[in-house]
Amino acid sequence: MHNNVRGWRIVNPAYFYNFVSVMETMESIRRTFESYLQSLDYSHEPDNLYAPVRYVLSLGGKRIRPVLLMMAYNMYGDDLTKALPAAAGIEIFHNFTLLHDDVMDRAEMRRGNPTVHVKWNENVAILSGDAMTFVAYQYLARVAPECLKAVLDVANETFLGVTDGQQYDMDFETRNDVTVPDYMEMIRLKTSVLLAAALEIGAILGGASEEDSHLLYDFGEKTGLAFQLQDDMLDVYGDPKVFGKNIGGDIMCNKKTFMYINARLLADADTNRELDMWEVYDGPAENKIKGVTSIYDRLGVKEICQKEIDSLFEQALAALDRVSVPEERKMPLRSVAYSLMNRKL
């Protein structure tokens, strides 16, 4: 049905789906969800606790996780309104993690607006974030009774996993023994599992088999991993105009990314000393970025990273291939995966 040629997946024309139509469907689902999310009533006393919740959720975003949840549901069921409460729960939890991330990172802006701890203060931000977790559960608990336990089981494991991933990420800042498996597990927990859980919950709500639900989880997890590695690579090699932010941020922060860890593994003693020097360098940022990037170039870590991205993406699509619904019902998710990875069908 498909082949892999130079990292590109070629789909048999018999299975081709109109990409523009898929993107229009995805945008329609996003608008439906956005309208639902903004219609929810977060007013409660004390208002100073819930005003930041309304503020955070009003800032917009791509809403990828709730849209994926609803698309997974739509593979099995047609009444999308049944998936809206769970989609809201997933999106509210995701925004809670962003709120607390901003506090921990001392970030001043989020989506072009002041972060909650800047607009209010850190104590309000922490407590409002805590409130968001319970609000998220309120909406997850509104699913059909026969799905409730399965949905909450997935949510509980996932939400704890995201917290674990954040802790690992902070721990890695002071560790010099981070391995590639360590890093992959951290990004799996911090980034991938919430995408995966959104898909699995959508499938559960739609009445999918347990096998299909797990396959969609695997599809989301592998896609999330590939996407995060691509993001890491673009932080070094991307075009700022396309990437949407300045490159080299991970290098400047001495983040132990997939490429950095592989560079350390491949480097000889002299190159490792060179990397040591750049870690403590406090001169112009462009010099450090250029210096570390040149080491990556010499060691071929970009190619290693791209190979891993391609492998993970192939694993994701292989999982989707095994889902037991007609191909035309899979193609919207397949198209979204290609879009996330900036690839063509």
BANUTOR-38234 format. One record per atom (N, C-alpha, C): x, y negated, z; residue in three letters. Coordinates in steps of 0.1 Angstrom, whole numbers, padded with zeros to 4 digits, always signed. Atoms other than C-alpha are relative to their C-alpha. Last residue first. Layout:
<pts>
XYZala
...
</pts>
This chain:
<pts>
+0004-0013+0003leu
+0010-0124+0009leu
+0005+0005-0013leu
+0011-0001+0009lys
+0031-0154+0016lys
-0004+0014-0002lys
-0002-0009+0011arg
+0052-0162+0046arg
-0012+0001-0009arg
-0004+0008+0012asn
+0054-0190+0071asn
+0004+0009-0012asn
-0014-0003+0004met
+0054-0166+0100met
+0005-0007-0012met
-0008+0003-0012leu
+0022-0180+0115leu
+0015+0002-0003leu
+0000+0015-0001ser
+0006-0180+0080ser
+0009-0004+0012ser
-0009+0006+0010tyr
+0016-0144+0074tyr
+0001-0015+0002tyr
-0014-0004-0004ala
+0000-0134+0107ala
+0010-0005-0010ala
-0005+0009-0011val
-0031-0155+0099val
+0014+0004+0004val
-0003+0013+0006ser
-0035-0137+0065ser
+0005-0009+0011ser
-0012-0001+0008arg
-0033-0103+0082arg
+0005-0013-0006arg
-0011-0001-0009leu
-0059-0113+0107leu
+0014+0001-0007leu
-0001+0013-0006pro
-0083-0124+0079pro
+0012-0001+0010pro
-0008+0010+0008met
-0073-0093+0059met
+0000-0014+0007met
-0013+0003-0005lys
-0084-0068+0085lys
+0007-0012-0006lys
+0002+0006-0013arg
-0121-0069+0077arg
+0013-0002+0007arg
+0005+0014+0001glu
-0114-0065+0040glu
-0003-0006+0014glu
-0011+0010+0002glu
-0093-0035+0048glu
-0004-0014-0001glu
-0003+0002+0014pro
-0122-0015+0062pro
+0010-0011-0001pro
+0011+0008+0007val
-0119-0008+0099val
+0003-0002-0014val
+0009-0008+0008ser
-0098+0019+0117ser
-0013-0008-0004ser
+0013+0003-0006val
-0068-0001+0128val
-0011+0006-0009val
+0006-0012-0007arg
-0038+0017+0115arg
-0013-0002+0006arg
+0003-0010+0011asp
-0027-0010+0090asp
-0008+0012+0006asp
+0013+0005+0006leu
-0028-0035+0119leu
-0005+0010-0011leu
+0010-0002-0010ala
-0001-0015+0137ala
-0014-0004-0005ala
+0002-0015+0000ala
+0020-0013+0106ala
-0011+0003+0010ala
+0009-0003+0011leu
+0016-0051+0102leu
-0003+0015-0001leu
+0013+0006-0003ala
+0030-0057+0137ala
-0010+0004-0011ala
+0006-0009-0010gln
+0059-0032+0131gln
-0014-0006+0003gln
+0004-0013+0006glu
+0068-0050+0099glu
-0008+0009+0010glu
+0011+0004+0008phe
+0068-0084+0117phe
-0005+0013-0007phe
+0012+0002-0009leu
+0090-0069+0144leu
-0012-0003-0008leu
+0004-0013-0006ser
+0115-0056+0118ser
-0013-0001+0008ser
+0006-0008+0010asp
+0115-0089+0098asp
-0005+0014+0005asp
+0013+0006+0003ile
+0122-0109+0130ile
-0008+0009-0011ile
+0009-0004-0011glu
+0150-0085+0140glu
-0014-0006-0002glu
+0003-0014+0001lys
+0166-0089+0106lys
-0009+0005+0010lys
+0010-0001+0010gln
+0163-0127+0108gln
-0004+0015-0002gln
+0013+0005-0004cys
+0180-0127+0141cys
-0011+0002-0010cys
+0005-0010-0010ile
+0209-0106+0129ile
-0014-0004+0005ile
+0004-0012+0008glu
+0212-0129+0098glu
-0005+0011+0009glu
+0013+0004+0007lys
+0213-0160+0120lys
-0005+0012-0007lys
+0011-0002-0009val
+0239-0143+0142val
-0014-0004-0006val
+0011-0006+0007gly
+0264-0140+0114gly
-0012+0002+0009gly
+0003-0013-0006leu
+0294-0145+0137leu
-0012+0006-0007leu
-0011-0009+0001arg
+0309-0174+0117arg
-0003+0014+0004arg
-0002-0003+0014asp
+0275-0191+0113asp
+0012+0010-0002asp
+0011-0009+0004tyr
+0267-0188+0150tyr
+0002+0004-0015tyr
-0003-0014-0006ile
+0301-0203+0158ile
-0010+0010-0004ile
-0011-0005+0008ser
+0294-0232+0134ser
+0004+0014+0005ser
+0006-0005+0013thr
+0260-0237+0151thr
+0011+0006-0009thr
+0006-0013-0004val
+0278-0241+0185val
-0006+0007-0013val
-0010-0010-0004gly
+0300-0268+0171gly
-0005+0014+0003gly
-0008-0004+0011lys
+0273-0287+0152lys
+0011+0011+0004lys
+0009-0008+0008ile
+0250-0287+0182ile
+0007+0005-0013ile
+0002-0013-0006lys
+0278-0298+0205lys
-0009+0009-0009lys
-0012-0007+0000asn
+0289-0326+0182asn
-0002+0014+0006asn
-0002-0006+0014glu
+0254-0338+0175glu
+0013+0008-0001glu
+0007-0012+0002ala
+0248-0341+0213ala
+0003+0006-0014ala
+0012+0001+0009pro
+0275-0366+0218pro
-0006+0013-0004pro
-0001+0010+0010gly
+0298-0357+0247gly
-0012-0001-0009gly
+0009+0011-0003asp
+0291-0338+0278asp
+0001-0011-0009asp
-0003+0012+0008tyr
+0307-0304+0270tyr
-0011-0011+0003tyr
-0003+0010-0010val
+0302-0278+0298val
+0002-0014-0007val
+0010+0000-0011glu
+0286-0252+0276glu
+0001-0012+0009glu
+0012+0007+0004trp
+0306-0262+0246trp
-0010+0000+0011trp
-0004+0014+0001met
+0339-0252+0264met
-0013-0008-0004met
-0001+0005-0014asp
+0325-0218+0274asp
+0002-0015+0000asp
+0013+0001-0005leu
+0315-0212+0238leu
-0001-0006+0014leu
+0005+0011+0007glu
+0351-0219+0227glu
-0015-0003+0004glu
-0005+0012-0007arg
+0363-0196+0254arg
-0005-0012-0007arg
+0007+0001-0013asn
+0340-0169+0240asn
+0005-0012+0008asn
+0013+0006+0003thr
+0354-0176+0205thr
-0008-0002+0013thr
-0002+0015+0003asp
+0390-0171+0218asp
-0014-0006-0003asp
-0004+0007-0012ala
+0381-0138+0236ala
+0001-0015-0003ala
-0012-0005-0006asp
+0362-0123+0206asp
+0004-0010+0012asp
-0012+0009-0001ala
+0326-0131+0200ala
+0012+0007+0006ala
-0009-0001+0012leu
+0301-0105+0190leu
+0013-0007+0001leu
-0004-0014+0002leu
+0284-0100+0223leu
+0010+0002-0011leu
-0009-0004-0011arg
+0285-0137+0232arg
+0004+0014-0002arg
-0013+0007+0002ala
+0270-0146+0198ala
+0010+0004+0010ala
-0007-0008+0011asn
+0243-0119+0203asn
+0013-0007-0003asn
-0005-0013-0006ile
+0233-0136+0236ile
+0008+0008-0010ile
-0011+0003-0009tyr
+0232-0171+0219tyr
+0005+0013+0006tyr
-0012+0003+0008met
+0211-0158+0190met
+0012-0003+0009met
-0004-0012+0007phe
+0185-0141+0212phe
+0013-0003-0008phe
+0009-0005+0010thr
+0183-0172+0234thr
+0006+0013-0006thr
-0005-0014+0004lys
+0202-0179+0266lys
-0010+0006-0010lys
+0010-0011-0002lys
+0194-0216+0268lys
+0006+0013-0006lys
-0007-0012-0002asn
+0224-0239+0271asn
-0009+0012+0003asn
+0004-0005-0013cys
+0201-0269+0273cys
+0007+0013+0004cys
-0003+0011-0010met
+0218-0287+0244met
-0003+0005+0014met
-0014+0001-0002ile
+0218-0254+0224ile
+0004-0011+0010ile
-0004-0012-0008asp
+0181-0248+0230asp
+0015-0001+0002asp
+0004+0002-0014gly
+0173-0284+0219gly
+0005+0012+0009gly
-0011-0001-0009gly
+0194-0281+0187gly
-0004-0001+0015gly
-0006-0013-0001ile
+0167-0293+0162ile
+0012+0000+0011ile
-0014-0001+0002asn
+0146-0323+0166asn
+0006+0014+0003asn
-0008+0005-0011lys
+0109-0317+0164lys
+0015+0000-0003lys
+0009+0009-0008gly
+0081-0310+0139gly
+0008-0005+0012gly
+0001-0007-0013phe
+0098-0280+0123phe
-0008-0008+0010phe
+0010-0011+0001val
+0091-0294+0088val
-0003+0006+0014val
+0012+0005+0006lys
+0107-0328+0092lys
-0011+0011-0001lys
+0008+0007-0010pro
+0133-0314+0117pro
-0014-0005-0006pro
+0001+0014+0005asp
+0144-0289+0090asp
-0009-0007+0010asp
+0012+0006+0006gly
+0151-0257+0109gly
+0002-0014-0005gly
-0002+0001+0015tyr
+0185-0240+0115tyr
-0012-0007-0007tyr
-0014+0002+0004val
+0190-0242+0153val
+0001-0004-0015val
-0006+0010-0009asp
+0155-0247+0167asp
+0014-0003-0004asp
+0003+0013+0006leu
+0143-0228+0136leu
+0005-0011+0009leu
-0009+0002+0011met
+0161-0197+0149met
-0003-0014-0006met
-0014+0001-0005asp
+0144-0199+0183asp
+0009-0003-0012asp
-0001+0014-0006asp
+0110-0205+0166asp
+0014-0003+0006asp
-0001+0009+0011gln
+0116-0174+0144gln
+0001-0015+0006gln
-0014-0001+0006leu
+0124-0154+0175leu
+0002-0010-0011leu
-0008+0006-0009gln
+0091-0166+0191gln
+0015+0000-0005gln
+0002+0015+0001phe
+0071-0158+0160phe
+0010-0007+0009phe
-0006+0005+0012ala
+0086-0123+0158ala
-0001-0015-0001ala
-0015-0002-0001leu
+0078-0116+0194leu
+0007-0006-0012leu
-0004+0011-0009gly
+0042-0130+0190gly
+0015+0000+0002gly
+0000+0012+0008thr
+0037-0108+0159thr
+0005-0012+0009thr
-0011+0000+0010lys
+0049-0078+0178lys
+0000-0013-0008lys
-0012+0001-0008glu
+0025-0085+0208glu
+0012-0001-0010glu
-0002+0013-0006gly
-0004-0093+0186gly
+0013-0002+0007gly
-0001+0010+0011phe
-0002-0062+0165phe
+0003-0014+0005phe
-0014-0002+0005asp
+0004-0041+0196asp
+0003-0009-0011asp
-0009+0005-0010tyr
-0028-0055+0212tyr
+0015+0001-0005tyr
+0000+0014+0001leu
-0046-0048+0180leu
+0008-0007+0010leu
-0007+0003+0012leu
-0034-0012+0181leu
+0000-0015-0002leu
-0015+0000-0003his
-0045-0010+0217his
+0008-0003-0012his
-0003+0011-0009ser
-0081-0022+0209ser
+0015+0000+0003ser
+0000+0012+0008asp
-0082+0002+0179asp
+0004-0012+0009asp
-0012-0001+0008glu
-0073+0032+0201glu
+0002-0013-0008glu
-0012+0003-0008glu
-0098+0022+0227glu
+0013+0000-0008glu
-0005-0012-0007ser
-0125+0021+0201ser
+0012-0004+0008ser
-0010-0008+0006ala
-0139-0013+0192ala
+0003+0012+0008ala
+0004-0014-0001gly
-0172-0025+0207gly
+0010+0009-0007gly
+0007-0004+0013gly
-0169-0062+0196gly
-0004+0015+0000gly
+0014+0006+0001leu
-0162-0072+0232leu
-0007+0004-0012leu
+0008-0007-0010ile
-0133-0047+0234ile
-0014-0006+0000ile
+0004-0013+0005ala
-0119-0060+0201ala
-0009+0007+0010ala
+0009+0002+0011gly
-0119-0096+0213gly
-0005+0013-0005gly
+0013+0004-0006ile
-0103-0086+0246ile
-0010-0002-0011ile
+0006-0012-0007glu
-0075-0068+0227glu
-0014-0003+0006glu
+0005-0009+0010leu
-0069-0097+0204leu
-0006+0012+0006leu
+0011+0007+0006ala
-0067-0122+0233ala
-0006+0009-0011ala
+0012-0001-0008ala
-0045-0098+0252ala
-0012-0006-0006ala
+0005-0014+0001ala
-0020-0096+0224ala
-0012+0002+0008ala
+0005-0002+0014leu
-0017-0134+0221leu
-0006+0014-0001leu
+0013+0008+0000leu
-0014-0136+0259leu
-0006+0001-0014leu
+0011-0008-0006val
+0012-0108+0259val
-0013-0007+0000val
+0007-0009+0008ser
+0035-0125+0234ser
-0012+0006+0006ser
+0006+0005+0012thr
+0047-0157+0250thr
-0010+0010-0006thr
+0003+0015-0001lys
+0060-0154+0286lys
-0009-0004-0012lys
+0009+0003-0011leu
+0058-0116+0289leu
-0004-0015-0001leu
+0012-0008+0001arg
+0073-0107+0255arg
-0011-0004+0010arg
+0009+0007+0010ile
+0096-0137+0257ile
-0012+0009-0003ile
+0004+0013-0004met
+0111-0123+0289met
-0010-0007-0009met
+0010-0002-0010glu
+0112-0087+0277glu
-0006-0013+0006glu
+0012-0004+0007met
+0131-0098+0246met
-0012+0003+0010met
+0006+0011+0007tyr
+0156-0117+0267tyr
-0013+0004-0007tyr
+0005+0010-0010asp
+0163-0089+0291asp
-0008-0011-0007asp
+0013-0005-0005pro
+0166-0065+0261pro
-0006-0008+0011pro
+0010+0001+0010val
+0192-0088+0246val
-0014+0006+0004val
-0002-0009+0012thr
+0211-0090+0278thr
-0011-0003-0010thr
+0013-0003+0007val
+0213-0118+0304val
+0003+0008-0013val
+0000-0014+0004asp
+0246-0115+0324asp
-0013+0004-0007asp
-0009-0002+0011asn
+0254-0151+0329asn
+0001+0014-0005asn
-0007-0013+0002arg
+0225-0160+0351arg
+0009+0000-0012arg
-0012-0001-0009thr
+0216-0195+0363thr
+0007+0014-0001thr
-0008+0013+0000glu
+0191-0205+0336glu
+0013+0001+0008glu
-0010-0001+0011phe
+0180-0168+0332phe
+0009-0013+0000phe
-0011-0008-0005asp
+0161-0170+0365asp
+0012+0000-0010asp
-0007+0009-0010met
+0139-0198+0352met
+0012+0007+0005met
-0005+0011+0008asp
+0129-0177+0321asp
+0008-0009+0009asp
-0012-0005+0007tyr
+0125-0146+0343tyr
+0007-0011-0007tyr
-0011-0002-0010gln
+0101-0165+0365gln
+0013+0004-0006gln
-0005+0013-0004gln
+0081-0177+0335gln
+0011+0001+0010gln
-0008+0005+0011gly
+0079-0141+0322gly
+0005-0014+0003gly
-0013-0007+0000asp
+0066-0128+0355asp
+0010-0006-0010asp
-0007+0006-0012thr
+0039-0155+0355thr
+0013+0007+0001thr
-0004+0014+0004val
+0029-0144+0319val
+0007-0007+0012val
-0011-0001+0009gly
+0028-0108+0331gly
+0006-0013-0004gly
-0011-0003-0008leu
+0005-0116+0360leu
+0013+0001-0008leu
-0003+0012-0007phe
-0019-0132+0336phe
+0012+0002+0010phe
-0006+0010+0008thr
-0017-0102+0313thr
+0004-0013+0007thr
-0013-0005+0003glu
-0023-0075+0339glu
+0008-0011-0009glu
-0008+0000-0012asn
-0052-0094+0353asn
+0014+0004-0003asn
-0003+0014-0004ala
-0067-0103+0319ala
+0010+0000+0012ala
-0010+0005+0009val
-0065-0067+0306val
+0004-0014+0004val
-0012-0008-0001asp
-0082-0053+0337asp
+0011-0006-0009asp
-0007+0005-0012leu
-0107-0082+0336leu
+0013+0008+0002leu
-0006+0013+0002val
-0117-0073+0301val
+0008-0005+0011val
-0010-0001+0010ala
-0121-0036+0308ala
+0007-0013-0003ala
-0012-0006-0007lys
-0140-0042+0340lys
+0011+0000-0010lys
-0007+0009-0010leu
-0164-0067+0323leu
+0012+0006+0006leu
-0014+0003+0003cys
-0172-0049+0291cys
+0008-0006+0011cys
-0007-0013+0004glu
-0204-0031+0301glu
+0014-0002-0004glu
-0003-0008-0011pro
-0215-0063+0319pro
+0008+0013-0003pro
+0010-0010-0003ala
-0213-0084+0288ala
+0004+0009+0011ala
+0001-0010+0011val
-0188-0112+0292val
-0011+0010+0003val
+0012+0001+0006arg
-0194-0140+0317arg
-0002+0009-0012arg
+0010-0008-0007ala
-0166-0129+0340ala
-0014-0001-0007ala
-0003-0014+0004leu
-0140-0143+0315leu
-0011+0009+0006leu
+0005-0002+0013tyr
-0157-0177+0320tyr
+0003+0014-0005tyr
+0015+0002+0001gln
-0154-0177+0357gln
-0005+0003-0013gln
+0007-0013-0004tyr
-0119-0162+0355tyr
-0015-0002+0000tyr
-0002-0010+0011ala
-0107-0192+0335ala
-0007+0013+0003ala
+0009+0004+0010val
-0122-0216+0361val
+0001+0010-0012val
+0013-0005-0004phe
-0103-0197+0387phe
-0011-0004-0009phe
+0000-0015+0001thr
-0070-0202+0368thr
-0014+0006+0005thr
+0003-0005+0013met
-0079-0238+0362met
+0000+0015-0001met
+0015+0000+0002ala
-0082-0246+0399ala
-0003+0006-0014ala
+0005-0011-0008asp
-0045-0236+0404asp
-0015+0001-0003asp
-0004-0012+0007gly
-0035-0260+0376gly
-0006+0013+0007gly
+0009-0001+0012ser
-0055-0287+0393ser
+0003+0012-0008ser
+0013-0004-0005leu
-0036-0280+0425leu
-0011+0001-0011leu
-0001-0013-0005ile
-0002-0282+0409ile
-0014+0006+0004ile
-0003-0009+0012ala
-0010-0312+0388ala
+0000+0014+0005ala
+0013-0001+0007val
-0026-0331+0418val
+0002+0010-0011val
+0009-0008-0009asn
+0005-0324+0439asn
-0013+0002-0007asn
-0003-0014+0000glu
+0028-0335+0410glu
-0010+0008+0008glu
-0012-0002-0007asn
+0011-0369+0405asn
+0002+0015+0000asn
+0005+0000-0014trp
-0017-0385+0384trp
+0013+0002+0009trp
+0012+0008+0000lys
-0007-0396+0348lys
-0006+0000+0015lys
-0003+0014+0002val
+0028-0383+0352val
-0012-0009+0002val
-0007+0004-0012his
+0019-0350+0369his
+0005-0014-0002his
+0008+0002-0012val
-0008-0346+0343val
+0008-0005+0012val
+0004-0012-0006thr
+0014-0351+0312thr
-0007-0003+0013thr
-0007-0002-0013pro
+0013-0384+0294pro
-0005+0014+0006pro
+0007+0007-0011asn
-0001-0380+0258asn
+0008+0003+0013asn
+0001+0015+0002gly
+0015-0372+0225gly
-0006-0007+0011gly
+0008+0003+0011arg
+0007-0335+0226arg
-0002-0015-0002arg
+0006-0013+0005arg
+0022-0332+0261arg
-0009-0004-0011arg
+0011+0001+0010met
+0045-0360+0273met
-0004+0014-0004met
+0008+0012-0002glu
+0066-0365+0305glu
-0011-0001-0011glu
+0004+0006+0013ala
+0081-0331+0309ala
-0009-0012+0002ala
+0000+0014-0001arg
+0096-0325+0343arg
-0003-0007-0013arg
-0010+0005+0010asp
+0103-0289+0332asp
+0001-0015+0002asp
-0013-0006-0002met
+0086-0274+0363met
+0011-0006-0009met
-0005+0004-0013val
+0057-0299+0362val
+0014+0006+0002val
-0004+0014+0001asp
+0053-0295+0324asp
+0005-0005+0014asp
-0013+0001+0007asp
+0053-0257+0328asp
+0005-0014+0000asp
-0010-0003-0010his
+0025-0260+0354his
+0014+0000-0006his
+0001+0010-0010leu
+0002-0278+0329leu
+0012+0002+0011leu
-0006+0012+0005leu
+0012-0256+0301leu
+0001-0011+0010leu
-0014-0002+0001thr
+0004-0225+0321thr
+0008-0012-0005thr
-0005+0001-0014phe
-0030-0240+0330phe
+0015+0003+0000phe
-0003+0014-0003asn
-0035-0246+0293asn
+0004-0002+0014asn
-0012+0004+0007his
-0031-0209+0286his
+0003-0015+0003his
-0012-0006-0007phe
-0056-0200+0314phe
+0013-0005-0007phe
-0001+0007-0012ile
-0082-0224+0299ile
+0012+0005+0008ile
-0006+0013+0004glu
-0076-0209+0264glu
+0002-0009+0013glu
-0014-0002+0004ile
-0081-0173+0277ile
+0006-0014-0003ile
-0008-0005-0011gly
-0113-0182+0296gly
+0015+0001-0003gly
-0002+0012-0008ala
-0127-0202+0267ala
+0009+0004+0012ala
-0010+0009+0007ala
-0122-0172+0244ala
+0003-0012+0008ala
-0013-0006-0002ala
-0140-0150+0270ala
+0011-0008-0007ala
-0005+0002-0014pro
-0169-0174+0271pro
+0014+0006+0002pro
-0004+0014-0003leu
-0171-0177+0232leu
+0005-0001+0015leu
-0014+0001-0003ala
-0171-0140+0223ala
+0005-0013+0006ala
-0003-0010-0011lys
-0208-0134+0225lys
+0014+0000+0004lys
+0004+0007-0012thr
-0214-0166+0204thr
+0003+0009+0012thr
-0012+0006-0006leu
-0195-0149+0176leu
-0003-0006+0013leu
+0005+0011-0008asp
-0225-0127+0167asp
+0011-0006+0008asp
+0003+0012+0008asp
-0211-0106+0139asp
-0004-0012+0008asp
+0013+0006-0002gly
-0194-0077+0156gly
-0002-0013-0007gly
+0010-0010-0004tyr
-0166-0053+0148tyr
-0014-0006+0002tyr
-0003-0012+0008met
-0139-0073+0129met
-0010+0011+0003met
+0007+0000+0012asn
-0155-0104+0143asn
+0003+0012-0010asn
+0014-0004-0003tyr
-0143-0096+0178tyr
-0008+0002-0014tyr
-0001-0014-0003ala
-0107-0097+0165ala
-0015+0005+0003ala
-0002-0007+0013met
-0114-0130+0148met
+0000+0015+0003met
+0012+0000+0007met
-0129-0144+0181met
+0001+0008-0014met
+0010-0008-0007leu
-0099-0134+0201leu
-0013+0002-0008leu
-0003-0014+0003leu
-0076-0147+0174leu
-0010+0009+0007leu
+0004-0003+0013val
-0094-0181+0176val
+0003+0015-0004val
+0014-0002+0001pro
-0092-0181+0213pro
-0005+0003-0014pro
+0004-0012-0008arg
-0054-0175+0212arg
-0015+0002+0000arg
-0003-0013+0007ile
-0046-0199+0183ile
-0006+0012+0008ile
+0010-0010-0005arg
-0064-0229+0198arg
+0002+0013-0006arg
+0003-0009+0011lys
-0042-0252+0177lys
-0011+0010+0003lys
-0009-0011+0002gly
-0042-0280+0202gly
-0005+0010-0011gly
+0000-0008+0012gly
-0066-0305+0216gly
+0010+0011+0000gly
-0012+0004+0008leu
-0059-0330+0243leu
+0001+0008-0013leu
+0004+0010+0010ser
-0094-0327+0258ser
+0011-0004-0010ser
+0008-0007+0010leu
-0086-0295+0277leu
-0005-0009-0011leu
-0009-0010+0007val
-0058-0313+0296val
-0008+0007-0011val
-0011+0007+0008tyr
-0080-0343+0305tyr
+0008+0010-0008tyr
+0006+0006+0012arg
-0110-0322+0316arg
+0010-0007-0009arg
+0005-0012+0008val
-0088-0302+0339val
-0006-0005-0013val
-0011-0005+0008pro
-0071-0334+0351pro
-0003+0012-0009pro
-0003+0009+0011ala
-0105-0348+0361ala
+0012+0004-0008ala
+0005-0006+0012tyr
-0112-0316+0381tyr
+0002-0010-0012tyr
-0005-0014+0003leu
-0091-0322+0412leu
-0004+0004-0014leu
-0014+0001+0003asn
-0097-0360+0413asn
+0007+0013-0002asn
-0002+0003+0014asp
-0134-0353+0410asp
+0015-0001-0004asp
-0005+0014+0002pro
-0136-0337+0444pro
+0004-0002-0014pro
-0007+0008-0010glu
-0162-0327+0435glu
+0010+0009+0008glu
+0002-0006-0013his
-0172-0311+0403his
+0007-0009+0010his
+0002+0010-0010ser
-0174-0320+0366ser
-0003+0007+0013ser
-0011-0002-0010tyr
-0159-0293+0344tyr
-0002-0010+0011tyr
+0001+0010-0011asp
-0191-0290+0323asp
+0011+0003+0010asp
+0001-0006-0013leu
-0185-0271+0290leu
+0001-0011+0011leu
+0014+0001-0006ser
-0194-0288+0258ser
-0001+0005+0014ser
+0002+0014-0004gln
-0157-0295+0249gln
-0014-0002+0006gln
-0009+0004-0011leu
-0150-0258+0249leu
-0003-0014+0005leu
+0004-0007-0013tyr
-0181-0249+0228tyr
+0009-0005+0011tyr
+0013+0006-0004ser
-0173-0276+0201ser
-0005+0007+0013ser
-0003+0013-0005glu
-0137-0264+0200glu
-0013-0007+0005glu
-0005-0001-0014phe
-0148-0228+0196phe
+0002-0014+0006phe
+0011-0005-0008thr
-0170-0236+0166thr
+0005+0001+0015thr
+0009+0011-0002arg
-0143-0258+0151arg
-0012+0005+0009arg
-0007+0009-0009arg
-0117-0230+0155arg
-0010-0012+0004arg
+0000-0006-0014ile
-0141-0205+0140ile
+0006-0009+0010ile
+0013+0000-0005ser
-0146-0228+0110ser
-0002+0006+0014ser
+0003+0014-0004glu
-0109-0233+0107glu
-0014-0002+0005glu
-0008+0003-0012met
-0103-0196+0106met
-0003-0013+0005met
+0007-0008-0011thr
-0130-0191+0080thr
+0006-0003+0013thr
+0013+0007-0003glu
-0115-0219+0059glu
-0008+0007+0010glu
-0003+0011-0008met
-0081-0202+0063met
-0012-0009+0003met
-0004-0004-0013val
-0095-0170+0051val
+0003-0011+0009val
+0013-0003-0007ser
-0112-0186+0021ser
+0003+0004+0014ser
+0007+0013-0003val
-0079-0202+0011val
-0013+0003+0008val
-0007+0006-0012phe
-0061-0168+0014phe
-0008-0014+0004phe
-0002+0015+0003asn
-0086-0151-0009asn
+0005-0007+0012asn
+0011+0007-0006tyr
-0080-0114+0000tyr
+0003-0015-0003tyr
-0002+0015-0002phe
-0057-0091-0019phe
-0013-0006+0004phe
+0004+0004-0014tyr
-0063-0054-0012tyr
+0001-0015+0002tyr
+0013-0005-0003ala
-0064-0043-0048ala
-0005-0004+0014ala
+0011+0010+0004pro
-0035-0066-0055pro
-0014+0005+0003pro
+0007-0005+0012asn
-0013-0042-0034asn
-0011-0010-0004asn
+0012-0007-0002val
+0004-0063-0007val
-0006+0004-0014val
+0009+0001+0012ile
+0040-0073-0011ile
-0012+0009+0002ile
+0009-0012+0001arg
+0058-0080+0022arg
-0009-0002-0012arg
+0014+0004+0004trp
+0087-0103+0020trp
-0008+0012-0002trp
+0008+0006-0011gly
+0119-0096+0040gly
-0014-0005-0003gly
-0007+0012-0005arg
+0141-0091+0009arg
-0008-0007+0011arg
-0010+0004+0010val
+0114-0067-0006val
+0007-0013+0005val
-0007+0011-0006asn
+0092-0048+0019asn
+0012-0004-0010asn
-0014-0002+0000asn
+0066-0027+0002asn
+0007-0012+0006asn
-0009+0012-0001his
+0029-0024+0006his
+0014+0004+0000his
+0008+0012+0000met
+0000+0000+0000met
+0008-0013+0000met
</pts>
